Amino acid sequence: MPSIVFVLPGGAERRVTVPAGTSLMHAAVDHDVPGIVGECGGCASCATCHVWVDPGWIDRLLPADEVEDDLLGFAETERRPTSRLGCQIAIEDALDGLRVEVPPLP
C-alpha cells in the first residue's frame, strides 16, 4: 500500500499508509491529520483539504481541472504554484512516498 507524508505546520511529519484509490483528503481525515477537514466529503466544493504538494512530486500528478483551479482561489490559506485540493488527488502505487505540506490555519 502506498504511503503519504504530511508535513504539518511547524515541520512535524505524519506518514500514513492507505489502499490505492484512496483520495489524499480521505487519507488525511481517516488518520486524523490536523488541518485537513474535508467539509464537503470530497465533492470539490469547499477547499478545506487544500495542501501544498512537494515540488518534487507536483509533476507526477494529473493537473488540476478548471473546477479545482477555481476553488483554490477560495482557500483560506496562501495559494502556491503547488497548491492542490486533496480530494482531487487519487493515491496510486506510483505515488508511494508522496509528500504534501498542510498549510497553517489562518
All heavy atoms as an XYZ file, in Angstrom:
783
protein
N       0.841     -1.183      0.000
C       0.000      0.000      0.000
C       0.886      1.245      0.000
O       1.891      1.283      0.692
C      -0.898      0.007      1.243
C      -2.044     -0.965      1.174
S      -3.348     -0.656      2.395
C      -2.497     -0.976      3.923
N       0.471      2.261     -0.743
C       1.267      3.488     -0.794
C       1.187      4.268      0.520
O       0.185      4.223      1.232
C       0.650      4.281     -1.944
C      -0.581      3.573     -2.358
C      -0.635      2.260     -1.685
N       2.271      4.999      0.793
C       2.290      5.866      1.966
C       2.383      7.317      1.511
O       2.868      7.613      0.416
C       3.455      5.511      2.881
O       4.684      5.773      2.249
N       1.875      8.197      2.365
C       1.882      9.633      2.118
C       2.509     10.281      3.336
O       2.222      9.899      4.473
C       0.451     10.177      1.956
C      -0.312      9.403      0.894
C       0.457     11.674      1.663
C      -1.807      9.494      1.055
N       3.344     11.283      3.100
C       3.943     12.038      4.197
C       3.277     13.412      4.229
O       3.362     14.161      3.266
C       5.463     12.182      4.027
C       6.050     13.012      5.161
C       6.130     10.816      3.947
N       2.611     13.693      5.330
C       2.019     15.001      5.570
C       2.987     15.784      6.442
O       3.328     15.345      7.546
C       0.669     14.875      6.286
C      -0.403     14.259      5.442
C      -0.635     12.889      5.478
C      -1.198     15.040      4.615
C      -1.637     12.313      4.713
C      -2.197     14.472      3.841
C      -2.414     13.107      3.888
N       3.435     16.928      5.950
C       4.305     17.804      6.722
C       3.398     18.844      7.375
O       2.743     19.635      6.686
C       5.377     18.473      5.842
C       6.274     19.366      6.689
C       6.189     17.427      5.092
N       3.352     18.803      8.693
C       2.455     19.675      9.435
C       3.091     21.039      9.673
O       4.317     21.177      9.624
C       2.117     19.013     10.777
C       1.546     17.595     10.686
C       1.358     17.012     12.073
C       0.238     17.594      9.920
N       2.272     22.056      9.944
C       2.846     23.353     10.303
C       3.814     23.157     11.479
O       3.515     22.436     12.420
C       1.629     24.185     10.719
C       0.489     23.564      9.971
C       0.809     22.090      9.940
N       4.963     23.744     11.393
C       5.987     23.552     12.418
C       7.005     22.500     12.036
O       8.035     22.370     12.685
N       6.726     21.710     10.991
C       7.707     20.779     10.462
C       7.562     19.320     10.860
O       8.241     18.467     10.302
N       6.698     19.012     11.826
C       6.493     17.601     12.186
C       5.911     16.858     10.989
O       5.179     17.438     10.182
C       5.565     17.475     13.384
N       6.248     15.582     10.871
C       5.757     14.773      9.756
C       4.860     13.654     10.260
O       5.111     13.075     11.316
C       6.921     14.173      8.977
C       7.771     15.215      8.284
C       8.871     14.614      7.429
O       8.974     13.367      7.339
O       9.629     15.401      6.840
N       3.835     13.368      9.486
C       2.941     12.253      9.779
C       2.864     11.404      8.530
O       2.451     11.867      7.476
C       1.572     12.788     10.157
C       0.490     11.770     10.236
C       0.077     11.297     11.627
N      -0.121     12.289     12.630
C      -1.300     12.748     13.039
N      -2.413     12.321     12.468
N      -1.380     13.621     13.999
N       3.313     10.145      8.626
C       3.260      9.219      7.494
C       2.059      8.298      7.694
O       1.883      7.722      8.763
C       4.540      8.397      7.419
C       4.561      7.407      6.237
C       5.857      6.613      6.187
N       6.996      7.463      5.925
C       7.467      7.753      4.723
N       6.870      7.265      3.643
N       8.516      8.524      4.566
N       1.240      8.186      6.643
C       0.089      7.290      6.686
C       0.154      6.359      5.486
O       0.694      6.714      4.435
C      -1.249      8.062      6.714
C      -1.306      9.006      7.906
C      -1.500      8.822      5.433
N      -0.388      5.191      5.642
C      -0.436      4.188      4.582
C      -1.902      3.928      4.261
O      -2.711      3.740      5.180
C       0.259      2.893      5.038
O       1.610      3.212      5.401
C       0.269      1.853      3.938
N      -2.231      3.945      2.975
C      -3.627      3.794      2.546
C      -3.702      2.889      1.322
O      -2.734      2.765      0.577
C      -4.263      5.168      2.214
C      -4.309      6.060      3.436
C      -3.550      5.858      1.075
N      -4.846      2.272      1.098
C      -5.015      1.489     -0.125
C      -5.003      2.383     -1.355
O      -5.476      3.527     -1.316
C      -6.390      0.845      0.047
C      -6.753      0.993      1.491
C      -6.008      2.188      1.986
N      -4.468      1.877     -2.455
C      -4.521      2.600     -3.726
C      -5.977      2.913     -4.041
O      -6.869      2.120     -3.758
C      -3.888      1.777     -4.834
N      -6.204      4.084     -4.612
C      -7.553      4.520     -4.936
C      -8.143      5.463     -3.907
O      -9.160      6.100     -4.167
N      -7.524      5.563     -2.744
C      -7.982      6.476     -1.696
C      -7.603      7.893     -2.083
O      -6.518      8.131     -2.606
C      -7.310      6.119     -0.350
O      -7.586      4.759     -0.027
C      -7.791      7.020      0.770
N      -8.478      8.856     -1.816
C      -8.105     10.245     -2.080
C      -7.181     10.723     -0.966
O      -7.222     10.232      0.166
C      -9.337     11.149     -2.160
O      -9.874     11.386     -0.874
N      -6.358     11.689     -1.295
C      -5.459     12.286     -0.310
C      -6.263     12.856      0.854
O      -5.888     12.721      2.016
C      -4.615     13.372     -0.978
C      -3.595     14.061     -0.085
C      -2.385     13.158      0.106
C      -3.175     15.376     -0.681
N      -7.395     13.488      0.558
C      -8.248     14.052      1.603
C      -8.761     12.971      2.535
O      -8.676     13.104      3.754
C      -9.417     14.816      0.969
C     -10.351     15.507      1.979
S     -11.678     14.483      2.665
C     -12.614     14.065      1.222
N      -9.268     11.863      1.985
C      -9.763     10.787      2.847
C      -8.626     10.164      3.653
O      -8.822      9.801      4.814
C     -10.488      9.717      2.019
C     -11.904     10.081      1.731
N     -12.346     10.329      0.459
C     -12.962     10.271      2.542
C     -13.625     10.645      0.498
N     -14.018     10.630      1.754
N      -7.448     10.059      3.067
C      -6.299      9.537      3.811
C      -6.020     10.401      5.030
O      -5.776      9.896      6.128
C      -5.070      9.473      2.903
N      -6.076     11.721      4.847
C      -5.814     12.645      5.952
C      -6.914     12.576      7.008
O      -6.633     12.468      8.208
C      -5.673     14.066      5.421
N      -8.158     12.641      6.576
C      -9.281     12.632      7.518
C      -9.331     11.307      8.274
O      -9.517     11.279      9.501
C     -10.605     12.923      6.772
C     -11.807     12.682      7.666
C     -10.606     14.351      6.239
N      -9.152     10.197      7.576
C      -9.208      8.877      8.214
C      -8.095      8.672      9.231
O      -8.214      7.833     10.125
C      -9.145      7.764      7.166
C     -10.391      7.699      6.292
O     -11.394      8.378      6.611
O     -10.353      6.987      5.268
N      -6.999      9.433      9.090
C      -5.864      9.299     10.012
C      -5.699     10.527     10.907
O      -4.639     10.741     11.498
C      -4.572      9.034      9.225
C      -4.538      7.671      8.620
N      -5.057      7.388      7.372
C      -4.072      6.499      9.106
C      -4.897      6.111      7.117
N      -4.312      5.539      8.153
N      -6.748     11.333     11.010
C      -6.772     12.497     11.904
C      -5.594     13.446     11.703
O      -5.007     13.943     12.664
C      -6.840     12.046     13.373
C      -8.097     11.260     13.681
O      -9.171     11.682     13.213
O      -8.002     10.229     14.378
N      -5.250     13.703     10.450
C      -4.190     14.667     10.158
C      -4.776     16.062     10.408
O      -5.757     16.436      9.755
C      -3.687     14.534      8.708
C      -2.706     15.649      8.369
C      -3.046     13.171      8.499
N      -4.207     16.818     11.351
C      -4.762     18.135     11.642
C      -4.587     19.101     10.472
O      -3.594     19.055      9.762
C      -3.954     18.607     12.858
C      -2.728     17.775     12.884
C      -3.049     16.487     12.164
N      -5.613     19.940     10.278
C      -5.553     20.949      9.224
C      -6.222     20.536      7.930
O      -6.408     21.354      7.038
N      -6.586     19.263      7.802
C      -7.323     18.771      6.629
C      -8.715     18.398      7.114
O      -8.882     17.446      7.872
C      -6.646     17.547      5.982
C      -5.200     17.839      5.614
C      -7.450     17.078      4.771
C      -5.010     18.831      4.502
N      -9.722     19.174      6.679
C     -11.073     18.987      7.196
C     -11.942     18.187      6.232
O     -12.584     17.228      6.619
C     -11.723     20.350      7.511
C     -13.142     20.173      8.035
C     -10.870     21.127      8.509
N     -11.978     18.596      4.984
C     -12.820     17.896      4.007
C     -14.292     18.059      4.307
O     -15.046     17.082      4.275
N     -14.726     19.281      4.583
C     -16.123     19.538      4.951
C     -17.132     18.993      3.952
O     -18.194     18.525      4.340
C     -16.366     21.043      5.119
C     -15.825     21.606      6.390
C     -16.086     23.091      6.533
O     -16.832     23.673      5.707
O     -15.535     23.682      7.468
N     -16.825     19.054      2.655
C     -17.793     18.628      1.638
C     -17.734     17.122      1.377
O     -18.483     16.612      0.556
C     -17.586     19.410      0.346
S     -16.090     18.966     -0.565
N     -16.818     16.422      2.034
C     -16.716     14.979      1.853
C     -16.014     14.555      0.580
O     -16.054     13.398      0.206
N     -15.387     15.492     -0.099
C     -14.643     15.149     -1.308
C     -15.340     15.521     -2.592
O     -14.994     15.017     -3.657
N     -16.311     16.415     -2.522
C     -17.078     16.816     -3.708
C     -16.487     18.013     -4.439
O     -17.122     18.545     -5.344
C     -18.507     17.150     -3.302
S     -19.398     15.753     -2.608
N     -15.321     18.467     -4.043
C     -14.670     19.632     -4.653
C     -15.567     20.855     -4.588
O     -15.839     21.502     -5.597
C     -14.225     19.339     -6.084
N     -16.038     21.159     -3.361
C     -16.883     22.341     -3.227
C     -16.549     23.195     -2.004
O     -17.274     24.145     -1.730
C     -18.363     21.933     -3.184
O     -18.634     21.156     -2.048
N     -15.439     22.896     -1.293
C     -15.185     23.677     -0.079
C     -13.743     24.156      0.096
O     -13.502     25.099      0.819
C     -15.606     22.894      1.160
S     -14.544     21.483      1.567
N     -12.768     23.512     -0.480
C     -11.346     23.865     -0.373
C     -10.772     23.695      1.031
O      -9.736     24.264      1.344
C     -11.083     25.277     -0.899
N     -11.431     22.886      1.887
C     -10.891     22.657      3.234
C      -9.908     21.488      3.278
O      -9.531     21.039      4.361
C     -12.018     22.438      4.267
O     -12.784     21.289      3.889
C     -12.914     23.666      4.374
N      -9.498     21.016      2.107
C      -8.475     19.964      2.028
C      -7.269     20.466      1.230
O      -6.508     19.685      0.665
C      -9.051     18.690      1.418
S      -9.681     18.881     -0.268
N      -7.096     21.785      1.220
C      -6.003     22.427      0.496
C      -4.655     21.981      1.062
O      -4.454     21.972      2.273
C      -6.156     23.950      0.634
C      -5.067     24.744      0.014
N      -4.577     25.896      0.589
C      -4.361     24.579     -1.132
C      -3.636     26.412     -0.180
N      -3.488     25.621     -1.229
N      -3.755     21.574      0.176
C      -2.384     21.208      0.558
C      -1.412     21.819     -0.442
O      -1.802     22.216     -1.540
C      -2.167     19.673      0.605
C      -3.011     19.024      1.688
C      -2.430     19.035     -0.755
N      -0.162     21.888     -0.038
C       0.921     22.274     -0.931
C       1.710     21.010     -1.233
O       2.306     20.404     -0.338
C       1.831     23.313     -0.285
C       1.138     24.602      0.068
C       0.212     25.281     -0.687
C       1.319     25.378      1.258
N      -0.175     26.428     -0.039
C       0.496     26.517      1.151
C       2.117     25.231      2.390
C       0.430     27.493      2.145
C       2.049     26.203      3.383
C       1.222     27.322      3.251
N       1.710     20.584     -2.466
C       2.424     19.379     -2.872
C       3.910     19.703     -2.963
O       4.299     20.761     -3.478
C       1.898     18.857     -4.231
C       2.694     17.650     -4.708
C       0.410     18.523     -4.132
N       4.738     18.806     -2.470
C       6.186     18.991     -2.573
C       6.543     19.191     -4.041
O       6.070     18.446     -4.908
C       6.879     17.749     -2.007
C       8.380     17.864     -2.008
O       8.987     17.666     -3.089
O       8.949     18.135     -0.939
N       7.374     20.205     -4.347
C       7.719     20.477     -5.747
C       8.283     19.269     -6.496
O       8.083     19.156     -7.711
C       8.759     21.594     -5.650
C       8.459     22.278     -4.359
C       7.976     21.187     -3.438
N       8.940     18.358     -5.813
C       9.472     17.177     -6.465
C       8.408     16.180     -6.891
O       8.694     15.251     -7.652
N       7.194     16.375     -6.424
C       6.094     15.458     -6.730
C       5.029     16.058     -7.644
O       4.252     15.324     -8.238
C       5.430     14.996     -5.428
C       6.227     14.013     -4.680
C       7.151     14.265     -3.703
C       6.202     12.594     -4.833
N       7.694     13.090     -3.240
C       7.118     12.055     -3.921
C       5.480     11.730     -5.654
C       7.334     10.677     -3.812
C       5.693     10.366     -5.544
C       6.616      9.861     -4.632
N       4.967     17.366     -7.748
C       3.842     18.002     -8.437
C       3.689     17.530     -9.885
O       2.564     17.344    -10.364
C       3.924     19.551     -8.342
C       2.592     20.183     -8.738
C       5.066     20.100     -9.166
C       1.471     19.979     -7.770
N       4.780     17.293    -10.593
C       4.683     16.873    -11.994
C       4.242     15.417    -12.154
O       3.940     14.988    -13.269
C       6.016     17.088    -12.713
C       6.318     18.560    -12.924
O       5.371     19.374    -12.945
O       7.509     18.915    -13.054
N       4.177     14.680    -11.067
C       3.714     13.280    -11.134
C       2.194     13.180    -11.021
O       1.629     12.096    -11.184
C       4.358     12.458    -10.029
C       5.868     12.423    -10.120
C       6.440     11.543     -9.054
N       7.848     11.829     -8.821
C       8.614     11.107     -8.046
N       8.132     10.034     -7.448
N       9.870     11.441     -7.864
N       1.554     14.304    -10.703
C       0.103     14.325    -10.540
C      -0.564     14.819    -11.813
O       0.013     15.608    -12.561
C      -0.282     15.258     -9.387
C       0.328     14.969     -8.033
C      -0.112     16.036     -7.031
C      -0.050     13.581     -7.548
N      -1.783     14.383    -12.035
C      -2.579     14.965    -13.107
C      -2.800     16.427    -12.761
O      -2.945     16.784    -11.589
C      -3.920     14.251    -13.230
C      -3.879     12.797    -13.696
C      -5.272     12.183    -13.610
C      -3.334     12.709    -15.103
N      -2.828     17.306    -13.737
C      -3.039     18.720    -13.430
C      -4.437     18.974    -12.884
O      -5.372     18.215    -13.153
C      -2.822     19.420    -14.769
C      -2.924     18.367    -15.802
C      -2.640     17.045    -15.153
N      -4.571     20.066    -12.149
C      -5.879     20.464    -11.627
C      -6.799     20.819    -12.786
O      -6.368     21.436    -13.763
C      -5.722     21.659    -10.701
N      -8.060     20.423    -12.667
C      -9.031     20.816    -13.692
C      -9.566     22.217    -13.361
O      -9.177     22.834    -12.360
C     -10.143     19.787    -13.847
C     -11.030     19.632    -12.617
O     -11.024     20.516    -11.728
O     -11.746     18.618    -12.535
N     -10.450     22.723    -14.191
C     -10.954     24.089    -14.047
C     -11.691     24.295    -12.724
O     -11.537     25.327    -12.073
C     -11.868     24.424    -15.223
C     -12.324     25.857    -15.252
C     -13.141     26.185    -16.492
O     -12.923     25.564    -17.549
O     -14.009     27.060    -16.382
N     -12.486     23.320    -12.301
C     -13.235     23.432    -11.046
C     -12.271     23.527     -9.866
O     -12.412     24.398     -9.003
C     -14.209     22.234    -10.872
C     -14.820     22.221     -9.477
C     -15.284     22.270    -11.940
N     -11.284     22.632     -9.831
C     -10.306     22.666     -8.748
C      -9.534     23.981     -8.761
O      -9.336     24.606     -7.714
C      -9.337     21.485     -8.850
C      -8.309     21.467     -7.740
C      -7.337     20.315     -7.823
O      -7.452     19.468     -8.750
O      -6.443     20.244     -6.960
N      -9.119     24.415     -9.930
C      -8.371     25.662    -10.045
C      -9.189     26.835     -9.502
O      -8.663     27.677     -8.766
C      -7.983     25.895    -11.504
C      -7.051     27.062    -11.668
O      -5.975     27.071    -11.046
O      -7.410     27.991    -12.422
N     -10.467     26.887     -9.842
C     -11.338     27.950     -9.333
C     -11.462     27.880     -7.808
O     -11.373     28.901     -7.124
C     -12.728     27.878     -9.959
C     -12.760     28.318    -11.404
O     -11.789     28.950    -11.870
O     -13.761     28.013    -12.083
N     -11.675     26.691     -7.272
C     -11.837     26.534     -5.823
C     -10.589     26.922     -5.050
O     -10.678     27.460     -3.950
C     -12.213     25.086     -5.484
C     -13.693     24.782     -5.474
C     -13.925     23.294     -5.313
C     -14.396     25.555     -4.378
N      -9.438     26.653     -5.620
C      -8.194     27.015     -4.934
C      -8.108     28.520     -4.695
O      -7.453     28.964     -3.756
C      -6.978     26.512     -5.721
C      -6.726     25.022     -5.598
C      -5.727     24.563     -6.659
C      -6.241     24.669     -4.202
N      -8.806     29.296     -5.493
C      -8.853     30.732     -5.285
C      -9.615     31.132     -4.041
O      -9.486     32.257     -3.561
N     -10.409     30.205     -3.490
C     -11.195     30.475     -2.287
C     -10.599     29.852     -1.031
O     -11.177     29.967      0.044
C     -12.635     29.969     -2.481
C     -13.377     30.699     -3.553
C     -13.556     30.115     -4.797
C     -13.870     31.975     -3.334
C     -14.235     30.785     -5.804
C     -14.547     32.655     -4.333
C     -14.731     32.065     -5.569
N      -9.477     29.192     -1.149
C      -8.840     28.576      0.015
C      -8.475     29.659      1.029
O      -8.097     30.776      0.656
C      -7.598     27.791     -0.402
N      -8.607     29.334      2.312
C      -8.319     30.304      3.364
C      -6.830     30.561      3.537
O      -6.447     31.540      4.167
C      -8.909     29.830      4.691
C     -10.416     29.865      4.717
C     -10.963     29.553      6.090
O     -10.238     29.722      7.091
O     -12.126     29.141      6.164
N      -6.003     29.696      2.999
C      -4.564     29.836      3.167
C      -3.917     30.195      1.839
O      -4.538     30.099      0.774
C      -3.956     28.523      3.715
O      -4.388     27.435      2.905
C      -4.413     28.274      5.153
N      -2.678     30.597      1.906
C      -1.939     31.053      0.728
C      -1.984     30.045     -0.415
O      -1.736     28.858     -0.224
C      -0.480     31.294      1.137
C       0.437     31.600     -0.005
C       1.910     31.564      0.403
O       2.233     31.269      1.564
O       2.739     31.816     -0.475
N      -2.290     30.539     -1.594
C      -2.230     29.693     -2.786
C      -0.816     29.768     -3.353
O      -0.251     30.845     -3.513
C      -3.228     30.150     -3.829
C      -3.209     29.232     -5.038
C      -4.272     29.579     -6.029
N      -4.201     28.640     -7.144
C      -5.103     28.551     -8.074
N      -6.161     29.341     -8.053
N      -4.967     27.683     -9.053
N      -0.260     28.603     -3.645
C       1.084     28.491     -4.219
C       0.989     27.756     -5.551
O      -0.029     27.119     -5.842
C       1.995     27.706     -3.270
C       2.242     28.398     -1.960
C       3.178     27.596     -1.096
N       3.465     28.278      0.152
C       4.172     27.750      1.123
N       4.675     26.525      1.009
N       4.385     28.431      2.235
N       2.064     27.787     -6.349
C       2.039     27.041     -7.621
C       1.800     25.543     -7.428
O       1.315     24.879     -8.341
C       3.427     27.307     -8.216
C       3.842     28.610     -7.619
C       3.260     28.620     -6.223
N       2.114     25.017     -6.243
C       1.921     23.589     -5.984
C       0.662     23.315     -5.157
O       0.494     22.218     -4.637
C       3.146     23.005     -5.260
O       3.301     23.674     -4.006
C       4.399     23.127     -6.105
N      -0.230     24.299     -5.043
C      -1.480     24.107     -4.307
C      -2.380     23.119     -5.026
O      -2.531     23.172     -6.251
C      -2.215     25.439     -4.151
O      -1.610     26.266     -3.212
N      -2.979     22.241     -4.249
C      -3.955     21.277     -4.779
C      -5.004     21.014     -3.710
O      -4.773     21.232     -2.522
C      -3.279     19.946     -5.144
C      -2.327     20.015     -6.309
C      -2.989     20.397     -7.631
N      -4.095     19.510     -7.992
C      -3.966     18.413     -8.725
N      -2.775     18.066     -9.204
N      -5.006     17.668     -9.013
N      -6.152     20.515     -4.141
C      -7.167     20.027     -3.221
C      -6.942     18.534     -3.040
O      -6.863     17.784     -4.016
C      -8.573     20.280     -3.770
C      -8.973     21.731     -3.967
C     -10.394     21.808     -4.512
C      -8.840     22.525     -2.676
N      -6.824     18.120     -1.794
C      -6.561     16.713     -1.508
C      -7.642     15.785     -2.031
O      -7.362     14.635     -2.384
N      -8.871     16.274     -2.128
C      -9.960     15.419     -2.621
C      -9.816     15.093     -4.098
O     -10.450     14.164     -4.598
C     -11.315     16.058     -2.343
S     -11.641     17.589     -3.254
N      -8.965     15.837     -4.800
C      -8.800     15.635     -6.236
C      -7.542     14.839     -6.579
O      -7.226     14.662     -7.751
C      -8.786     16.982     -6.945
C     -10.079     17.756     -6.773
C     -11.282     16.978     -7.269
O     -11.387     16.697     -8.460
N     -12.180     16.615     -6.367
N      -6.852     14.347     -5.559
C      -5.650     13.546     -5.780
C      -5.944     12.112     -5.365
O      -6.150     11.827     -4.183
C      -4.453     14.097     -4.979
C      -4.138     15.526     -5.416
C      -3.239     13.185     -5.137
C      -3.089     16.227     -4.562
N      -5.997     11.216     -6.337
C      -6.195      9.789     -6.057
C      -4.824      9.156     -5.848
O      -3.944      9.270     -6.704
C      -6.924      9.115     -7.207
N      -4.659      8.501     -4.720
C      -3.382      7.878     -4.398
C      -3.257      6.564     -5.158
O      -4.148      5.717     -5.114
C      -3.255      7.643     -2.883
C      -3.403      8.961     -2.119
C      -1.937      6.965     -2.548
C      -2.416     10.039     -2.547
N      -2.152      6.436     -5.871
C      -1.833      5.223     -6.634
C      -0.515      4.679     -6.117
O       0.245      5.392     -5.465
C      -1.681      5.570     -8.119
C      -2.844      6.304     -8.721
C      -2.494      6.902    -10.081
O      -1.315      6.858    -10.495
O      -3.410      7.422    -10.718
N      -0.206      3.436     -6.471
C       1.073      2.853     -6.047
C       2.253      3.702     -6.498
O       3.246      3.819     -5.782
C       1.213      1.427     -6.591
C       0.269      0.442     -5.904
O      -0.101      0.676     -4.737
O      -0.104     -0.550     -6.551
N       2.150      4.330     -7.672
C       3.243      5.158     -8.186
C       3.476      6.413     -7.346
O       4.507      7.065     -7.475
C       2.962      5.556     -9.631
N       2.527      6.741     -6.467
C       2.666      7.914     -5.605
C       3.162      7.543     -4.204
O       3.104      8.366     -3.289
C       1.343      8.677     -5.519
C       0.849      9.289     -6.824
C      -0.510      9.963     -6.620
C       1.865     10.276     -7.374
N       3.656      6.325     -4.039
C       4.191      5.902     -2.741
C       5.297      6.864     -2.312
O       6.247      7.099     -3.051
C       4.739      4.482     -2.839
C       5.241      3.961     -1.501
O       4.612      4.274     -0.477
O       6.259      3.248     -1.500
N       5.134      7.454     -1.130
C       6.108      8.404     -0.613
C       5.750      9.860     -0.889
O       6.500     10.755     -0.514
N       4.615     10.112     -1.534
C       4.177     11.473     -1.834
C       4.275     12.340     -0.587
O       3.859     11.941      0.495
C       2.723     11.458     -2.334
C       2.038     12.798     -2.551
C       2.701     13.573     -3.688
C       0.560     12.591     -2.824
N       4.827     13.539     -0.765
C       4.969     14.498      0.336
C       4.091     15.716      0.055
O       4.168     16.291     -1.023
C       6.411     14.933      0.513
C       7.341     13.820      0.955
C       8.784     14.297      1.052
N       8.958     15.346      2.040
C       9.115     15.155      3.351
N       9.124     13.929      3.833
N       9.262     16.173      4.182
N       3.291     16.083      1.047
C       2.483     17.286      0.949
C       2.589     18.055      2.256
O       2.745     17.470      3.319
C       0.990     16.986      0.644
C       0.844     16.282     -0.691
C       0.344     16.179      1.740
N       2.517     19.364      2.140
C       2.561     20.225      3.311
C       1.156     20.710      3.620
O       0.428     21.125      2.720
C       3.498     21.405      3.038
C       3.756     22.269      4.229
C       4.765     23.362      3.935
O       5.420     23.323      2.872
O       4.867     24.273      4.773
N       0.787     20.645      4.892
C      -0.510     21.134      5.340
C      -0.329     22.609      5.702
O       0.476     22.932      6.582
C      -1.011     20.341      6.559
C      -2.348     20.901      7.045
C      -1.125     18.859      6.229
N      -1.032     23.508      5.015
C      -0.879     24.938      5.335
C      -1.335     25.232      6.755
O      -2.258     24.588      7.264
C      -1.797     25.629      4.327
C      -2.020     24.643      3.233
C      -1.948     23.305      3.891
N      -0.702     26.217      7.394
C      -1.148     26.588      8.731
C      -2.524     27.250      8.662
O      -2.853     27.928      7.680
C      -0.087     27.581      9.205
C       0.504     28.131      7.958
C       0.411     27.026      6.929
N      -3.325     27.029      9.684
C      -4.630     27.660      9.719
C      -4.463     29.168      9.903
O      -3.565     29.603     10.637
C      -5.465     27.079     10.864
C      -5.810     25.595     10.712
C      -6.516     25.097     11.975
C      -6.682     25.375      9.501
N      -5.309     29.953      9.236
C      -5.174     31.413      9.356
C      -5.540     31.918     10.747
O      -6.168     31.298     11.505
C      -6.143     31.945      8.293
C      -7.034     30.838      7.920
C      -6.376     29.567      8.353
